């Protein structure tokens, strides 16, 4: 897995499942993943070893991947987003009467807005 893909995956996992981690796990994970602090910097501020920070981040990622395997929320989110985008395209295609097209467009935009909030 490339570095960028790993960062995106970690962000998505945390967005969906981060609240299921302990507060301590959340704090360390956020410092490493979101604040982009080095393992050494986090280790120094937390009074633990670099290896302990690395292990905690790795363990958190494994835990959240397990949640995704069981619950599939990220996968479902992606499917709903794709379906809403297709509805939006269909609404603007001219193949549907304008009255229905406007309603379809509005509904698709509401779904996409809800997914982003």
Number of C-alpha atoms within 10 A of each C-alpha: 7 6 8 9 10 11 14 12 16 20 16 14 21 22 11 16 20 21 11 13 15 10 11 10 17 16 12 22 26 17 16 18 16 13 10 12 15 15 18 16 15 22 18 13 8 12 9 12 14 16 12 13 23 19 12 15 22 12 13 23 19 13 17 20 18 13 16 16 12 9 11 13 15 17 12 11 13 12 12 15 18 13 15 21 17 13 19 20 15 15 23 15 10 10 9 13 9 12 9 11 20 15 12 20 18 15 16 21 16 13 15 18 11 9 13 8 5
